[in-house]
Amino acid sequence: MTNFKLKAKIIERFGYQWKFAQFLEIDETIISRVLRGGRKLNNEQRQRWADALGCPVKELFPDAD
C-alpha cells in the first residue's frame, strides 16, 4: 500500500524523490520501497525522514510506535 502522505511531502519539499534521496544520502530505491510498503524504517530512520520533511513522525508514518 502506497504511503501517499509521505510521497506528497517529499514532492512538496524536494520536488523529486531523487533529490530527497540525495539529501538523506541514500539510494532512491530505498525511498521507492518505503513508499510502496515493501520496506519498513526503524524509529531513528523515521525520525530522520520526518525532520527532513518538517513533519511529525506520526503524520508520515501513522503506524509508528
C-alpha positions as CSV (number, residue, x, y, z in Angstrom):
1,M,0.0,0.0,0.0
2,T,1.5,3.3,-1.1
3,N,2.1,6.0,1.5
4,F,0.6,8.9,-0.4
5,K,1.1,11.4,2.5
6,L,4.8,10.7,2.6
7,K,5.1,10.9,-1.2
8,A,3.2,14.2,-1.3
9,K,5.5,15.7,1.4
10,I,8.6,14.6,-0.5
11,I,7.3,16.2,-3.7
12,E,6.2,19.3,-1.8
13,R,9.6,19.8,0.0
14,F,12.1,18.4,-2.5
15,G,10.3,18.3,-5.9
16,Y,11.6,14.8,-6.7
17,Q,12.3,11.6,-4.9
18,W,15.9,11.6,-6.1
19,K,16.6,15.0,-4.5
20,F,15.2,13.7,-1.2
21,A,17.5,10.6,-1.6
22,Q,20.5,12.9,-2.2
23,F,19.6,15.0,0.9
24,L,19.4,11.8,3.0
25,E,22.5,10.3,1.3
26,I,20.7,7.1,0.5
27,D,19.8,5.2,-2.7
28,E,16.5,6.3,-4.3
29,T,15.3,2.7,-4.5
30,I,15.0,2.7,-0.7
31,I,12.5,5.6,-0.9
32,S,10.5,3.8,-3.5
33,R,10.4,0.7,-1.4
34,V,9.3,2.6,1.7
35,L,6.6,4.5,-0.3
36,R,5.2,1.2,-1.7
37,G,5.3,-0.5,1.7
38,G,8.0,-3.0,0.7
39,R,10.4,-1.8,3.3
40,K,10.0,-0.6,6.9
41,L,12.1,2.1,8.5
42,N,13.3,1.8,12.1
43,N,12.3,4.6,14.6
44,E,15.6,6.5,14.0
45,Q,15.2,6.5,10.2
46,R,11.5,7.6,10.5
47,Q,12.6,10.5,12.7
48,R,15.3,11.5,10.3
49,W,12.9,11.4,7.3
50,A,10.2,13.4,9.3
51,D,12.8,16.0,10.3
52,A,13.9,16.4,6.7
53,L,10.3,16.9,5.6
54,G,9.4,19.2,8.5
55,C,6.6,16.9,9.8
56,P,5.9,14.9,12.9
57,V,6.7,11.2,12.6
58,K,3.0,10.2,13.2
59,E,1.9,12.4,10.3
60,L,4.0,10.5,7.8
61,F,4.1,7.1,9.5
62,P,0.7,6.5,11.2
63,D,1.8,3.0,12.4
64,A,4.9,4.5,14.2
65,D,5.4,3.4,17.8
